[in-house]
């Protein structure tokens, strides 16, 4: 399983949350908040996440 930061860098918010939950045993809400805070602090990752969401990449479907 990828690390949270690697998944976020790829533009997959869901994978980032999932990997954080597995690694830390965090609940869904807590993991989502941590990932969103990470994305807010990292302009490069935030840009990739926006690009991914427009193209549907990282949706896991």
C-alpha positions as CSV (number, residue, x, y, z in Angstrom):
1,X,0.0,0.0,0.0
2,X,1.4,3.4,-0.9
3,X,2.2,6.0,1.8
4,X,-0.3,8.8,2.3
5,X,2.1,11.4,0.8
6,X,2.8,9.2,-2.3
7,X,-0.9,8.7,-2.9
8,X,-1.7,12.4,-2.5
9,X,1.2,13.3,-4.8
10,X,-0.4,11.0,-7.5
11,X,-3.6,12.8,-7.0
12,X,-5.5,10.1,-5.2
13,X,-7.2,11.6,-2.1
14,X,-9.1,8.3,-1.4
15,X,-5.9,6.2,-1.5
16,X,-4.1,8.8,0.7
17,X,-6.9,8.6,3.3
18,X,-7.0,4.8,3.1
19,X,-3.2,4.4,3.6
20,X,-3.3,6.8,6.5
21,X,-6.1,4.8,8.2
22,X,-4.2,1.6,7.8
23,X,-0.8,3.0,8.9
24,X,-2.2,4.9,12.0
25,X,-5.4,3.1,12.7
26,X,-7.2,6.5,12.3
27,X,-10.9,6.8,11.9
28,X,-12.3,8.0,8.6
29,X,-13.0,11.6,9.7
30,X,-9.6,12.0,11.4
31,X,-7.7,10.6,8.4
32,X,-9.7,12.8,6.0
33,X,-8.8,15.9,8.0
34,X,-5.1,15.0,8.1
35,X,-5.0,14.5,4.3
36,X,-6.9,17.7,3.6
37,X,-4.5,19.7,5.9
38,X,-1.5,18.1,4.1
39,X,-3.0,19.1,0.8
40,X,-3.6,22.7,1.9
41,X,0.0,23.0,3.0
42,X,1.5,21.5,-0.2
43,X,0.8,23.7,-3.3
44,X,2.3,21.1,-5.7
45,X,0.2,18.3,-4.4
46,X,-2.9,20.5,-4.3
47,X,-2.4,21.4,-7.9
48,X,-2.1,17.7,-8.9
49,X,-5.2,16.8,-6.9
50,X,-7.2,19.5,-8.7
51,X,-6.0,18.2,-12.1
52,X,-6.8,14.6,-11.1
53,X,-10.3,15.5,-9.9
54,X,-11.1,17.2,-13.2
55,X,-10.0,14.2,-15.2
56,X,-11.4,11.6,-12.9
57,X,-8.0,10.1,-12.2
58,X,-7.5,8.5,-8.8
59,X,-11.1,7.7,-8.3
60,X,-10.4,4.0,-8.1
61,X,-13.4,3.2,-10.2
